[in-house]
Structures are given as C-alpha cells and as structure tokens.
Amino acid sequence: MKNVLVTGGAGFIGANFVRYLLKTDPDMRIVNLDLLTYAGSPENLKDLPDPDRHVFVQGDICDAGLVDRLLADYGVDTIVHFAAETHVDRSILGPGAFVQTNVVGTFTLLDSARKAWLTEKRVDGPVRFHHISTDEVFGTLAPGEPAFDENTPYAPRSPYAASKAASDHLVRAYGITYSLPVTITNCSNNYGPYQFPEKLIPLMVANAASGQPLPVYGDGQQIRDWLHVEDHCEAIHLVLQKGQLGQTYLIGGDNQTPNLVIVNTLCEIMDELQPATAPHSDLIRFVADRPGHDRRYDVDTRKIKAELGWQPRHTFREGLLETVQWYLEHPDWVTAIRAQGGYQDWIDKNYAKR
C-alpha cells in the first residue's frame, strides 16, 4: 500500500483509521474523500500526525467522475471504504439516503476501481478494495444462539442493515465476476474518540456531562458486542496486509454487555471523574423502543485471530474509562460537533416521538 483512498475518512472510524495509518506507515500517502455530511467533520482531522501525507477532498462517493479522477491523479492502489450512512434511527426515518450512499456509492467505487485497475491497468503491482461492513447484516440473535460467523446467512432487519447487506453482495459480486481483489470485514459496535454523539456511548457521556437526560430504549437489555475503534483499525490494517483476497473477516471486542449495564457503568465513571450533586444514574430515562430493534448481536472472531493473529488490546472497562476521559478533555470538540447539521433538533424531534 502506497497510495490509499480512504472514503468517509472524516467520520468516526475513518478518521481514527487515517490517524492510525499516518502513525503506522511512514511511506504511505492517504487521499481522504468525505462529503462532510452531519457525521463527518474537519474537527476530526485536526492535529493529524504527519499531515503532509494526507490529502483531503470534499466530495461524494456517488460522483463517478470525481472517483475516477482521484484514482488516476493519485495512482491509488488501495481503497478502504468506510463512507456510509450508519445510524439505524435515521434509516427508519429516511431510508432513501441509506440506499443512495451505501448501495449506489459502493457500486460507484467498485466500478471505478474495476476500470482503473483491471481495464486501464493504471497501477503496477498489487491492488485491493477493502469494504467495511457491520454485524447488523446478520439480523438478531435469541438468547443462547451461537455467535455470528463468516458463514451466517444474511437477515437484515432495518433499512440501514439492508443497505449494508446489499453493498456487501456487490463487493463479493465484483470479486467473483471481474476478479477484483476484494476483502470485507464485518465489525461489531465501535466506541472511542471522535464518535458522533448520537450513538449510545458518546451521547450518554455528553448528556451526563451537561446534566441532560440519558435516554435508554425499551428495557435497556439489548446486547451488543463492543469493539474499541483503535482495535478495529489495527484489525483492518492486518487484513489489508495479510488477509486472503475474496475473504470476509468478523471483528469484535469479545464482550457482550446489555445497554443498561453500559449506561450505568458510564454513570459510575462520570461519578468518579466529574462528581455532581446527585449520582449521574438519576438522569436515566427509559423511552419507547425503536421499531425492529435487534435484541442481541455477538460475533465469532476465531477466523481473524487464527489466520492473522489479531487480538483486541482494550478491555471494555479500560476502553470505556479512556473514552469518557477523552470526551471530558475535549469539550470544544463536543460543542462543535453538536452545533453542526441540526444535531440537537434531530435528537429532540427523534426522542419526542418515542
């Protein structure tokens, strides 16, 4: 990898991956393509390590002409595709944007890569298209059911999950039909620095820090596997270096914790780091569950561990503590992110309906 196109590199996971690559590989140049919608922000790209090796381009992955030019102008040999609409609640309220970005956008990137690498042969040497996906494509697990693995049939239950499932199928189809060198990773729920504060962990921390209610869906017993974003970035890097072409790898944090336990743990950490007149858990408010809310996810990570030697480095408690500390130490980032894109209006309207 010498010239890497990272899509969605101003978003949560993408920006962390950009930082990881710049720190890890001193010979690599990164072209960062991001439309800067509500969840992507220049705030996430401040103070990058070795910024001279980072080129930011504001643009749409659905713009085939732009993608073609970037692949040609920068001699891109690797595409790492993060760009996506990702929030389930938003997909329920407005599914069209998810189909456009996640399905049409992925197709546009794949077809540009096919033309540049296979038809026009613009790059000498190995090339790769790596697609970042989610465990939500597999649906939901009942208590006692075994974890998802790479052979689990797809059963998406939200417009978001369905759009990601469709993009996964396109990637595999291009790998089989055109022999495009592809790999896919399906990850569990990520957490860590720079996460847009509509997601569970940063929303709870930001609200607790400002004394606002902590909304918990339903009974709070939904279970997810939680993966620290830095562990995720390391896993993706290993797949790019050593992963077998055409293969899928599941990435998870090896823990499954009910949402309510997470929220209470965050409250305990906030009580330690930023004591208030009353326990932060007093701010918890149960709100009506969202439609089609998957009850449980769990991922089997044996394949990536056996083949690539990857292990998550963060325990969940340690990772949560580091994450809370990061948000408390970066109040200006939280303020700037919450001020963009009508964030608070959306939160107010969304939870007002439940």
Helices and strands as residue ranges (DSSP letters): E 3-7, H 12-24, E 29-34, G 42-45, G 51-53, E 54-58, H 64-73, E 78-81, H 88-93, H 96-98, I 99-104, H 105-113, I 114-119, E 128-134, G 135-138, H 159-178, E 182-187, E 189-191, H 200-209, E 214-217, E 223-228, H 229-242, E 248-251, E 256-258, H 259-273, G 280-283, E 284-287, H 302-308, H 316-329, H 331-339, H 343-352
